[in-house]
Amino acid sequence: MVLNYIWIAFFAIAFIIGLVKLVFWGDMEVFPAIMNSTFDTAKTAFELSLGLTGVLSLWLGVLKIGERGGLIDALARLLSPVMVRLFPDIPKNHPVFGNMFMNISANMLGLDNAATPLGLKTMEGLQSLNPRKDTATNPMIMFLVLNTSGLTIVPVSVLVYRAQMGAAQPTDVFLPILLATFAATVGGIIITSIYQKINLFNRTLLLTLGAACTVVAAIVWGFSVMDKAALNALTTTAANLLLMLVIMIFLYSGVRRRINVYDAFVEGAKEGFHTAVRIIPYLVAMLVAIGVFRASGAMDWLITGLQRAVESVGLTAEWVGAMPTALMKPLSGSGARGMMVDAMNTFGADSFVGRLSCIFQASTDTTFYILAVYFGAVGVSKTRHAVVCGLLADLIGVVAAILVCYMFFG
C-alpha cells in the first residue's frame, strides 16, 4: 500500500511541476521531456532486467549448493549461544530458535526467497508464546530489528546491478557495505536491548560483540592509514578474494555432504532465471515513475534543497545526491533499487553518489515492509517500540554508509 501511494505521488508531483513550468515559465519542453523519459526508462529497465539473468542464475545456483550443503545449519549452531541471550523471554531449546537461526542465516547469505518463509514461520512460533495476541512481544521486536537492520555477508543483487551499469570494479563496494550493515545491526541490537532492558554485559555477548567490533575497528584503522591508490587496490582484491572464498566454501559444503553439486547449482540457477523475469514489471514501474519525477525537475529541486540545507550548517553536501535511495529504503525495496539504478545512471556507477547509493541500498532493509508483512501474518496490530528501533537502526546504517563511503572513495 505504501508503494502504491509513492508510485502515484511521483506521477502527480511530476504533472503538477510540469504544469507550473508550462503555465508560469512558458517551458514548452517539459512535457515532451517527461514523456520521452517514460520510453527511455522503460527500455533501460527491461534491458537491465534481462542482463541480470546470467549473473543471478550463477549466484543463486551457488547459494543453492550452500543451502543444501548445510551452511545455514552450521551458521545456526554458530549463532546459538548469542541468540539465546538476545531472546531471554524464549524458553531455552524452544523449536522457534531453529527457524529463527535459519532466517537470519539465510539473510546473511542473501537467500531472500528462503528467508521470508522462514521469517514467517518464526513469527508464528513467537506468536504461540505471546499471551496478548494483538501486541508485539520483546522477542518479536528484536527479531524484526535483526531483519530490518539487514546484515548481509554476500550483497549479490547490488554487485549484479553495478556490473550491469558498467562499474569498472563492481565488487569495490563489498567491504564498505559489510562495514555499514554491521554498524546498523550492532546499533539496532543495542537500541532494542536498551528498550527491553536486556543485559548486554554478559560474557558471551561481550566477547562476540567485542570481537566483531575489534575486527571492524582494525579494518577501519588499517584502511585509514593507506593512500587512496593502495586502498582501492587492496579493497578490490580483498573483496574478490572473499567472494571467491565464499564460492569455494559453498562448493566444499556440497562435496562434504555428498550432494549432487551440479544438480543443486542448476536448480538454483533456474530460480535465478525466474527471479530475473519477475523483476521486469516491478523495475519498469519504478524506473518509469522515477524517470518522470526526474524529468519534471522535481528530483533536482529535492536534491538542491537538501544540499543548500546541509551547506547552510557548514557541512559538505556531496553525499546528498544519493539520499533518495536512503529515504526510500525503509518504505520499499524495489523503490530504493530504482533510486539506486537511477543514481548510477545519472551520476555514473563509479561516481561517489553512485557508490554511496549502492551502500545505502545494501546497508539496511525495508523496515515498514518487513513490519507490515511479519506482524500482519500473525495479526499483531500494536507494534510497541518496533518502528522506533527499526528506524533508528536504519539511521545508524545511513550515517555509517556515508562515513565509510568517504573513507573508501572520498
C-alpha positions as a Markdown table, in Angstrom:
| # | Residue | x | y | z |
|---|---|---|---|---|
| 1 | Met | 0.0 | 0.0 | 0.0 |
| 2 | Val | 2.8 | 2.4 | 0.8 |
| 3 | Leu | 4.5 | 1.7 | -2.5 |
| 4 | Asn | 1.2 | 2.4 | -4.3 |
| 5 | Tyr | 1.0 | 5.9 | -2.7 |
| 6 | Ile | 4.6 | 6.6 | -3.5 |
| 7 | Trp | 4.2 | 5.5 | -7.1 |
| 8 | Ile | 1.1 | 7.7 | -7.6 |
| 9 | Ala | 2.9 | 10.6 | -5.9 |
| 10 | Phe | 5.8 | 10.5 | -8.3 |
| 11 | Phe | 3.5 | 10.9 | -11.3 |
| 12 | Ala | 1.2 | 13.5 | -9.6 |
| 13 | Ile | 4.2 | 15.7 | -8.5 |
| 14 | Ala | 5.8 | 15.5 | -11.9 |
| 15 | Phe | 2.5 | 16.5 | -13.6 |
| 16 | Ile | 1.9 | 19.5 | -11.2 |
| 17 | Ile | 5.5 | 20.7 | -11.6 |
| 18 | Gly | 5.2 | 20.3 | -15.4 |
| 19 | Leu | 2.1 | 22.4 | -15.4 |
| 20 | Val | 3.7 | 25.1 | -13.3 |
| 21 | Lys | 6.7 | 25.2 | -15.6 |
| 22 | Leu | 4.4 | 25.4 | -18.7 |
| 23 | Val | 1.9 | 28.0 | -17.4 |
| 24 | Phe | 4.2 | 30.3 | -15.4 |
| 25 | Trp | 7.6 | 29.8 | -17.1 |
| 26 | Gly | 6.5 | 29.0 | -20.6 |
| 27 | Asp | 8.6 | 25.9 | -20.7 |
| 28 | Met | 7.3 | 24.1 | -23.8 |
| 29 | Glu | 9.8 | 21.3 | -23.5 |
| 30 | Val | 8.9 | 19.9 | -20.1 |
| 31 | Phe | 6.1 | 17.5 | -21.1 |
| 32 | Pro | 7.9 | 16.2 | -24.2 |
| 33 | Ala | 10.9 | 15.5 | -21.8 |
| 34 | Ile | 8.6 | 13.8 | -19.3 |
| 35 | Met | 7.0 | 11.5 | -22.0 |
| 36 | Asn | 10.4 | 10.7 | -23.6 |
| 37 | Ser | 11.7 | 9.7 | -20.2 |
| 38 | Thr | 8.9 | 7.1 | -19.9 |
| 39 | Phe | 10.0 | 5.4 | -23.1 |
| 40 | Asp | 13.7 | 5.6 | -22.2 |
| 41 | Thr | 13.5 | 4.4 | -18.7 |
| 42 | Ala | 11.1 | 1.5 | -19.6 |
| 43 | Lys | 13.7 | 0.4 | -22.2 |
| 44 | Thr | 16.5 | 0.7 | -19.7 |
| 45 | Ala | 14.6 | -1.3 | -17.0 |
| 46 | Phe | 13.8 | -4.1 | -19.5 |
| 47 | Glu | 17.4 | -4.3 | -20.8 |
| 48 | Leu | 18.7 | -4.2 | -17.2 |
| 49 | Ser | 16.4 | -7.0 | -16.1 |
| 50 | Leu | 17.5 | -9.2 | -19.0 |
| 51 | Gly | 21.1 | -8.5 | -18.3 |
| 52 | Leu | 20.6 | -9.7 | -14.7 |
| 53 | Thr | 19.6 | -13.2 | -15.8 |
| 54 | Gly | 23.0 | -14.7 | -16.2 |
| 55 | Val | 24.6 | -13.3 | -13.0 |
| 56 | Leu | 21.5 | -14.0 | -10.9 |
| 57 | Ser | 21.4 | -17.6 | -12.2 |
| 58 | Leu | 25.1 | -18.0 | -11.3 |
| 59 | Trp | 24.8 | -16.7 | -7.8 |
| 60 | Leu | 21.5 | -18.3 | -6.9 |
| 61 | Gly | 23.0 | -21.6 | -8.2 |
| 62 | Val | 26.0 | -21.2 | -5.9 |
| 63 | Leu | 23.8 | -20.3 | -3.0 |
| 64 | Lys | 21.6 | -23.3 | -3.5 |
| 65 | Ile | 24.7 | -25.5 | -3.2 |
| 66 | Gly | 25.4 | -23.8 | 0.2 |
| 67 | Glu | 21.8 | -24.2 | 1.3 |
| 68 | Arg | 21.8 | -28.0 | 0.5 |
| 69 | Gly | 25.3 | -28.3 | 1.9 |
| 70 | Gly | 24.2 | -27.4 | 5.4 |
| 71 | Leu | 25.9 | -23.9 | 5.7 |
| 72 | Ile | 22.7 | -22.4 | 7.1 |
| 73 | Asp | 22.5 | -25.1 | 9.7 |
| 74 | Ala | 26.2 | -24.5 | 10.6 |
| 75 | Leu | 25.6 | -20.8 | 10.9 |
| 76 | Ala | 22.6 | -21.5 | 13.1 |
| 77 | Arg | 24.7 | -23.6 | 15.5 |
| 78 | Leu | 27.4 | -20.9 | 15.5 |
| 79 | Leu | 24.9 | -18.2 | 16.4 |
| 80 | Ser | 23.1 | -20.2 | 19.1 |
| 81 | Pro | 25.0 | -19.0 | 22.2 |
| 82 | Val | 24.4 | -15.4 | 21.2 |
| 83 | Met | 20.8 | -15.7 | 20.2 |
| 84 | Val | 19.7 | -17.4 | 23.4 |
| 85 | Arg | 20.9 | -14.3 | 25.3 |
| 86 | Leu | 19.3 | -11.8 | 23.0 |
| 87 | Phe | 16.0 | -13.5 | 23.4 |
| 88 | Pro | 15.8 | -14.2 | 27.2 |
| 89 | Asp | 12.0 | -14.5 | 27.1 |
| 90 | Ile | 12.1 | -17.5 | 24.8 |
| 91 | Pro | 12.5 | -20.9 | 26.7 |
| 92 | Lys | 15.9 | -22.4 | 26.1 |
| 93 | Asn | 15.9 | -25.0 | 23.3 |
| 94 | His | 12.5 | -23.9 | 22.1 |
| 95 | Pro | 11.8 | -25.1 | 18.5 |
| 96 | Val | 11.3 | -21.4 | 17.3 |
| 97 | Phe | 15.1 | -20.9 | 17.6 |
| 98 | Gly | 15.6 | -23.3 | 14.6 |
| 99 | Asn | 13.5 | -21.2 | 12.2 |
| 100 | Met | 15.0 | -18.0 | 13.6 |
| 101 | Phe | 18.6 | -19.2 | 13.1 |
| 102 | Met | 17.7 | -20.3 | 9.6 |
| 103 | Asn | 16.0 | -17.0 | 8.7 |
| 104 | Ile | 18.9 | -14.9 | 9.9 |
| 105 | Ser | 21.5 | -17.2 | 8.3 |
| 106 | Ala | 19.6 | -17.1 | 5.0 |
| 107 | Asn | 19.5 | -13.3 | 5.1 |
| 108 | Met | 23.3 | -13.2 | 5.8 |
| 109 | Leu | 23.8 | -15.4 | 2.7 |
| 110 | Gly | 21.5 | -13.4 | 0.5 |
| 111 | Leu | 18.9 | -16.2 | 0.3 |
| 112 | Asp | 15.9 | -13.9 | 0.2 |
| 113 | Asn | 13.5 | -16.5 | -1.2 |
| 114 | Ala | 14.3 | -18.8 | 1.7 |
| 115 | Ala | 14.5 | -16.0 | 4.4 |
| 116 | Thr | 10.9 | -14.7 | 4.0 |
| 117 | Pro | 9.0 | -18.0 | 4.6 |
| 118 | Leu | 11.4 | -18.9 | 7.4 |
| 119 | Gly | 10.8 | -15.5 | 8.9 |
| 120 | Leu | 7.0 | -16.0 | 8.8 |
| 121 | Lys | 7.4 | -19.4 | 10.4 |
| 122 | Thr | 9.5 | -17.8 | 13.2 |
| 123 | Met | 6.8 | -15.2 | 13.8 |
| 124 | Glu | 4.1 | -17.9 | 14.0 |
| 125 | Gly | 6.3 | -19.7 | 16.6 |
| 126 | Leu | 6.8 | -16.4 | 18.6 |
| 127 | Gln | 3.1 | -15.7 | 18.4 |
| 128 | Ser | 2.4 | -19.1 | 20.0 |
| 129 | Leu | 4.3 | -17.8 | 23.1 |
| 130 | Asn | 2.5 | -14.5 | 23.0 |
| 131 | Pro | -0.1 | -14.0 | 25.8 |
| 132 | Arg | -1.5 | -10.9 | 24.2 |
| 133 | Lys | -2.1 | -11.9 | 20.5 |
| 134 | Asp | -2.6 | -8.3 | 19.2 |
| 135 | Thr | 0.6 | -6.9 | 20.8 |
| 136 | Ala | 4.2 | -7.4 | 19.8 |
| 137 | Thr | 6.4 | -9.2 | 22.3 |
| 138 | Asn | 10.0 | -8.3 | 23.0 |
| 139 | Pro | 11.4 | -11.3 | 21.1 |
| 140 | Met | 9.2 | -10.4 | 18.1 |
| 141 | Ile | 10.6 | -6.9 | 18.1 |
| 142 | Met | 14.2 | -8.0 | 18.5 |
| 143 | Phe | 13.7 | -10.5 | 15.6 |
| 144 | Leu | 12.2 | -7.8 | 13.4 |
| 145 | Val | 15.1 | -5.4 | 14.1 |
| 146 | Leu | 17.6 | -8.1 | 13.3 |
| 147 | Asn | 15.8 | -8.4 | 9.9 |
| 148 | Thr | 15.4 | -4.7 | 9.2 |
| 149 | Ser | 19.0 | -3.9 | 10.0 |
| 150 | Gly | 19.8 | -6.1 | 7.0 |
| 151 | Leu | 23.1 | -7.8 | 8.0 |
| 152 | Thr | 24.3 | -9.3 | 4.7 |
| 153 | Ile | 27.6 | -11.1 | 4.0 |
| 154 | Val | 27.0 | -11.5 | 0.3 |
| 155 | Pro | 25.2 | -8.5 | -1.3 |
| 156 | Val | 24.6 | -10.3 | -4.6 |
| 157 | Ser | 21.9 | -8.0 | -6.1 |
| 158 | Val | 23.9 | -4.8 | -5.6 |
| 159 | Leu | 27.0 | -6.3 | -7.1 |
| 160 | Val | 25.0 | -7.6 | -10.1 |
| 161 | Tyr | 23.4 | -4.1 | -10.7 |
| 162 | Arg | 26.8 | -2.5 | -10.5 |
| 163 | Ala | 28.1 | -4.9 | -13.1 |
| 164 | Gln | 25.1 | -4.2 | -15.3 |
| 165 | Met | 25.6 | -0.4 | -15.0 |
| 166 | Gly | 29.2 | -0.6 | -16.2 |
| 167 | Ala | 31.2 | -0.3 | -13.0 |
| 168 | Ala | 34.9 | -0.8 | -13.6 |
| 169 | Gln | 35.1 | -2.9 | -10.4 |
| 170 | Pro | 31.6 | -4.0 | -9.3 |
| 171 | Thr | 32.9 | -5.5 | -6.1 |
| 172 | Asp | 34.6 | -2.4 | -4.8 |
| 173 | Val | 31.7 | -1.6 | -2.5 |
| 174 | Phe | 31.7 | -5.1 | -0.9 |
| 175 | Leu | 33.8 | -4.1 | 2.2 |
| 176 | Pro | 32.1 | -0.7 | 2.6 |
| 177 | Ile | 28.7 | -2.4 | 2.6 |
| 178 | Leu | 29.9 | -5.0 | 5.1 |
| 179 | Leu | 31.0 | -2.3 | 7.5 |
| 180 | Ala | 27.8 | -0.2 | 7.1 |
| 181 | Thr | 25.4 | -3.1 | 7.6 |
| 182 | Phe | 27.5 | -4.3 | 10.6 |
| 183 | Ala | 27.1 | -0.9 | 12.2 |
| 184 | Ala | 23.3 | -0.9 | 11.5 |
| 185 | Thr | 22.9 | -4.4 | 13.0 |
| 186 | Val | 25.0 | -3.7 | 16.1 |
| 187 | Gly | 23.3 | -0.3 | 16.6 |
| 188 | Gly | 19.8 | -2.0 | 16.3 |
| 189 | Ile | 20.7 | -4.7 | 18.8 |
| 190 | Ile | 22.0 | -2.1 | 21.3 |
| 191 | Ile | 19.0 | 0.2 | 20.9 |
| 192 | Thr | 16.5 | -2.6 | 21.2 |
| 193 | Ser | 18.3 | -4.1 | 24.2 |
| 194 | Ile | 18.1 | -0.7 | 26.0 |
| 195 | Tyr | 14.3 | -0.6 | 25.3 |
| 196 | Gln | 13.9 | -4.2 | 26.5 |
| 197 | Lys | 16.4 | -4.0 | 29.4 |
| 198 | Ile | 18.4 | -6.9 | 28.1 |
| 199 | Asn | 21.8 | -7.2 | 29.8 |
| 200 | Leu | 24.4 | -6.9 | 27.2 |
| 201 | Phe | 27.2 | -7.1 | 29.8 |
| 202 | Asn | 27.4 | -10.8 | 29.9 |
| 203 | Arg | 30.4 | -12.8 | 28.8 |
| 204 | Thr | 29.1 | -14.3 | 25.6 |
| 205 | Leu | 27.6 | -11.2 | 24.2 |
| 206 | Leu | 30.6 | -9.0 | 25.3 |
| 207 | Leu | 33.0 | -11.5 | 23.7 |
| 208 | Thr | 31.0 | -11.7 | 20.5 |
| 209 | Leu | 30.3 | -8.0 | 20.0 |
| 210 | Gly | 33.8 | -7.1 | 21.3 |
| 211 | Ala | 35.5 | -9.5 | 18.8 |
| 212 | Ala | 33.4 | -8.3 | 15.9 |
| 213 | Cys | 33.9 | -4.6 | 16.8 |
| 214 | Thr | 37.7 | -5.2 | 17.1 |
| 215 | Val | 37.9 | -6.7 | 13.7 |
| 216 | Val | 35.9 | -3.9 | 12.2 |
| 217 | Ala | 38.0 | -1.3 | 14.0 |
| 218 | Ala | 41.2 | -2.9 | 12.8 |
| 219 | Ile | 39.9 | -2.9 | 9.2 |
| 220 | Val | 38.9 | 0.8 | 9.5 |
| 221 | Trp | 42.3 | 1.7 | 11.1 |
| 222 | Gly | 44.3 | -0.2 | 8.5 |
| 223 | Phe | 42.5 | 1.4 | 5.6 |
| 224 | Ser | 42.7 | 4.8 | 7.1 |
| 225 | Val | 46.5 | 4.9 | 7.0 |
| 226 | Met | 46.7 | 3.8 | 3.3 |
| 227 | Asp | 46.8 | 6.2 | 0.4 |
| 228 | Lys | 43.9 | 6.1 | -2.0 |
| 229 | Ala | 45.6 | 4.0 | -4.7 |
| 230 | Ala | 46.7 | 1.3 | -2.3 |
| 231 | Leu | 43.3 | 1.4 | -0.6 |
| 232 | Asn | 41.4 | 0.9 | -3.9 |
| 233 | Ala | 43.8 | -1.9 | -5.0 |
| 234 | Leu | 43.6 | -3.7 | -1.6 |
| 235 | Thr | 39.8 | -3.5 | -1.2 |
| 236 | Thr | 39.1 | -4.7 | -4.7 |
| 237 | Thr | 41.5 | -7.6 | -4.3 |
| 238 | Ala | 40.1 | -8.4 | -0.8 |
| 239 | Ala | 36.5 | -8.2 | -2.0 |
| 240 | Asn | 37.1 | -10.5 | -4.9 |
| 241 | Leu | 39.1 | -12.9 | -2.8 |
| 242 | Leu | 36.4 | -13.1 | -0.1 |
| 243 | Leu | 33.7 | -13.7 | -2.7 |
| 244 | Met | 35.7 | -16.4 | -4.4 |
| 245 | Leu | 36.3 | -17.9 | -0.9 |
| 246 | Val | 32.6 | -17.9 | -0.3 |
| 247 | Ile | 32.0 | -19.8 | -3.6 |
| 248 | Met | 34.7 | -22.4 | -2.6 |
| 249 | Ile | 33.2 | -22.9 | 0.9 |
| 250 | Phe | 29.8 | -23.5 | -0.7 |
| 251 | Leu | 31.2 | -26.0 | -3.1 |
| 252 | Tyr | 33.1 | -27.7 | -0.3 |
| 253 | Ser | 30.0 | -27.9 | 1.8 |
| 254 | Gly | 28.2 | -29.6 | -1.1 |
| 255 | Val | 31.0 | -32.1 | -1.7 |
| 256 | Arg | 31.3 | -32.8 | 2.0 |
| 257 | Arg | 27.6 | -33.6 | 2.2 |
| 258 | Arg | 27.9 | -35.7 | -0.9 |
| 259 | Ile | 25.1 | -34.0 | -2.7 |
| 260 | Asn | 24.9 | -33.7 | -6.5 |
| 261 | Val | 26.6 | -30.2 | -6.7 |
| 262 | Tyr | 25.8 | -29.8 | -10.4 |
| 263 | Asp | 22.1 | -30.6 | -10.0 |
| 264 | Ala | 21.9 | -28.2 | -7.0 |
| 265 | Phe | 23.5 | -25.5 | -9.0 |
| 266 | Val | 21.1 | -26.0 | -11.9 |
| 267 | Glu | 18.1 | -25.9 | -9.6 |
| 268 | Gly | 19.3 | -22.6 | -8.0 |
| 269 | Ala | 20.1 | -21.2 | -11.5 |
| 270 | Lys | 16.6 | -21.9 | -12.6 |
| 271 | Glu | 15.4 | -19.8 | -9.6 |
| 272 | Gly | 17.7 | -17.1 | -10.7 |
| 273 | Phe | 16.2 | -17.0 | -14.2 |
| 274 | His | 12.7 | -16.8 | -12.9 |
| 275 | Thr | 13.7 | -14.2 | -10.4 |
| 276 | Ala | 15.2 | -12.0 | -13.2 |
| 277 | Val | 11.9 | -12.4 | -15.2 |
| 278 | Arg | 9.8 | -11.5 | -12.2 |
| 279 | Ile | 11.8 | -8.3 | -11.6 |
| 280 | Ile | 10.9 | -6.9 | -15.0 |
| 281 | Pro | 7.5 | -5.4 | -14.3 |
| 282 | Tyr | 8.5 | -4.0 | -10.9 |
| 283 | Leu | 11.7 | -2.4 | -12.2 |
| 284 | Val | 9.9 | -0.9 | -15.2 |
| 285 | Ala | 7.2 | 0.5 | -12.9 |
| 286 | Met | 9.6 | 2.1 | -10.5 |
| 287 | Leu | 12.2 | 3.4 | -13.1 |
| 288 | Val | 9.4 | 4.9 | -15.2 |
| 289 | Ala | 8.0 | 6.7 | -12.2 |
| 290 | Ile | 11.4 | 7.9 | -11.1 |
| 291 | Gly | 12.3 | 9.0 | -14.6 |
| 292 | Val | 9.1 | 11.1 | -14.8 |
| 293 | Phe | 9.9 | 12.6 | -11.4 |
| 294 | Arg | 13.4 | 13.5 | -12.5 |
| 295 | Ala | 12.5 | 14.7 | -16.0 |
| 296 | Ser | 10.0 | 17.2 | -14.5 |
| 297 | Gly | 12.8 | 18.7 | -12.4 |
| 298 | Ala | 11.3 | 17.5 | -9.1 |
| 299 | Met | 14.4 | 15.4 | -8.3 |
| 300 | Asp | 16.7 | 18.3 | -8.9 |
| 301 | Trp | 14.7 | 20.6 | -6.7 |
| 302 | Leu | 14.7 | 18.0 | -3.9 |
| 303 | Ile | 18.5 | 17.4 | -4.1 |
| 304 | Thr | 19.2 | 21.1 | -4.4 |
| 305 | Gly | 17.1 | 21.9 | -1.4 |
| 306 | Leu | 18.9 | 19.2 | 0.7 |
| 307 | Gln | 22.3 | 20.4 | -0.5 |
| 308 | Arg | 21.5 | 24.0 | 0.5 |
| 309 | Ala | 20.2 | 22.9 | 3.9 |
| 310 | Val | 23.4 | 20.9 | 4.5 |
| 311 | Glu | 25.7 | 23.6 | 3.3 |
| 312 | Ser | 24.0 | 26.2 | 5.4 |
| 313 | Val | 25.3 | 24.5 | 8.5 |
| 314 | Gly | 28.8 | 24.2 | 7.1 |
| 315 | Leu | 28.9 | 20.6 | 6.0 |
| 316 | Thr | 29.9 | 19.0 | 2.7 |
| 317 | Ala | 27.0 | 18.1 | 0.6 |
| 318 | Glu | 28.5 | 15.6 | -1.9 |
| 319 | Trp | 26.5 | 12.7 | -0.4 |
| 320 | Val | 23.1 | 14.4 | -0.8 |
| 321 | Gly | 22.7 | 13.1 | -4.4 |
| 322 | Ala | 22.4 | 9.5 | -3.0 |
| 323 | Met | 19.9 | 10.4 | -0.3 |
| 324 | Pro | 16.7 | 9.4 | -2.3 |
| 325 | Thr | 17.9 | 5.8 | -2.1 |
| 326 | Ala | 18.3 | 6.1 | 1.7 |
| 327 | Leu | 15.0 | 7.8 | 2.2 |
| 328 | Met | 13.2 | 5.2 | 0.0 |
| 329 | Lys | 14.8 | 2.1 | 1.5 |
| 330 | Pro | 12.6 | 1.8 | 4.7 |
| 331 | Leu | 9.5 | 2.1 | 2.6 |
| 332 | Ser | 10.2 | -0.1 | -0.5 |
| 333 | Gly | 13.0 | -2.3 | -1.6 |
| 334 | Ser | 12.0 | -2.1 | -5.2 |
| 335 | Gly | 11.7 | 1.7 | -4.9 |
| 336 | Ala | 15.1 | 2.0 | -3.4 |
| 337 | Arg | 16.5 | -0.3 | -6.0 |
| 338 | Gly | 15.1 | 2.0 | -8.7 |
| 339 | Met | 16.6 | 5.0 | -6.9 |
| 340 | Met | 20.0 | 3.2 | -6.8 |
| 341 | Val | 19.9 | 2.4 | -10.5 |
| 342 | Asp | 18.8 | 6.0 | -11.3 |
| 343 | Ala | 21.7 | 7.4 | -9.3 |
| 344 | Met | 24.2 | 5.2 | -11.1 |
| 345 | Asn | 22.6 | 6.0 | -14.5 |
| 346 | Thr | 22.6 | 9.8 | -13.7 |
| 347 | Phe | 25.9 | 10.2 | -11.9 |
| 348 | Gly | 27.8 | 7.1 | -13.1 |
| 349 | Ala | 28.3 | 3.7 | -11.4 |
| 350 | Asp | 31.8 | 4.7 | -10.2 |
| 351 | Ser | 30.9 | 8.1 | -9.0 |
| 352 | Phe | 30.8 | 8.9 | -5.3 |
| 353 | Val | 27.0 | 9.2 | -5.5 |
| 354 | Gly | 26.6 | 6.0 | -7.5 |
| 355 | Arg | 28.7 | 4.0 | -5.0 |
| 356 | Leu | 27.0 | 5.6 | -1.9 |
| 357 | Ser | 23.6 | 4.8 | -3.3 |
| 358 | Cys | 24.7 | 1.1 | -3.6 |
| 359 | Ile | 26.0 | 1.1 | 0.0 |
| 360 | Phe | 22.7 | 2.7 | 1.2 |
| 361 | Gln | 20.7 | 0.0 | -0.7 |
| 362 | Ala | 22.6 | -2.9 | 1.0 |
| 363 | Ser | 23.3 | -1.4 | 4.5 |
| 364 | Thr | 19.7 | -1.7 | 5.8 |
| 365 | Asp | 16.4 | -3.4 | 4.8 |
| 366 | Thr | 12.8 | -2.4 | 4.1 |
| 367 | Thr | 11.7 | -1.6 | 7.6 |
| 368 | Phe | 8.0 | -0.8 | 7.0 |
| 369 | Tyr | 7.5 | -3.7 | 4.5 |
| 370 | Ile | 9.0 | -6.2 | 6.9 |
| 371 | Leu | 7.0 | -4.9 | 9.8 |
| 372 | Ala | 3.8 | -5.0 | 7.8 |
| 373 | Val | 4.3 | -8.5 | 6.4 |
| 374 | Tyr | 5.6 | -10.2 | 9.5 |
| 375 | Phe | 3.2 | -8.6 | 12.0 |
| 376 | Gly | 0.3 | -8.8 | 9.6 |
| 377 | Ala | 0.9 | -12.5 | 9.1 |
| 378 | Val | 0.2 | -13.2 | 12.8 |
| 379 | Gly | -2.4 | -10.5 | 13.4 |
| 380 | Val | -0.3 | -8.2 | 15.6 |
| 381 | Ser | -1.6 | -4.6 | 15.5 |
| 382 | Lys | 0.2 | -3.0 | 18.4 |
| 383 | Thr | 3.9 | -2.8 | 17.4 |
| 384 | Arg | 5.1 | -1.0 | 20.6 |
| 385 | His | 8.8 | 0.1 | 20.0 |
| 386 | Ala | 9.4 | -1.9 | 16.8 |
| 387 | Val | 9.1 | 1.1 | 14.4 |
| 388 | Val | 11.3 | 3.3 | 16.5 |
| 389 | Cys | 14.0 | 0.7 | 16.9 |
| 390 | Gly | 13.9 | -0.3 | 13.3 |
| 391 | Leu | 14.2 | 3.3 | 12.0 |
| 392 | Leu | 17.0 | 4.2 | 14.5 |
| 393 | Ala | 18.9 | 1.1 | 13.1 |
| 394 | Asp | 18.3 | 2.5 | 9.6 |
| 395 | Leu | 19.6 | 5.9 | 10.6 |
| 396 | Ile | 22.8 | 4.3 | 12.0 |
| 397 | Gly | 23.2 | 2.4 | 8.8 |
| 398 | Val | 22.8 | 5.6 | 6.7 |
| 399 | Val | 25.3 | 7.6 | 8.8 |
| 400 | Ala | 27.8 | 4.7 | 8.7 |
| 401 | Ala | 27.3 | 4.3 | 5.0 |
| 402 | Ile | 28.2 | 8.0 | 4.4 |
| 403 | Leu | 31.3 | 7.8 | 6.7 |
| 404 | Val | 32.5 | 4.6 | 5.2 |
| 405 | Cys | 32.0 | 5.8 | 1.6 |
| 406 | Tyr | 34.1 | 8.9 | 2.4 |
| 407 | Met | 36.8 | 6.7 | 3.9 |
| 408 | Phe | 37.0 | 4.4 | 0.8 |
| 409 | Phe | 36.0 | 6.7 | -2.1 |
| 410 | Gly | 36.1 | 10.3 | -0.8 |
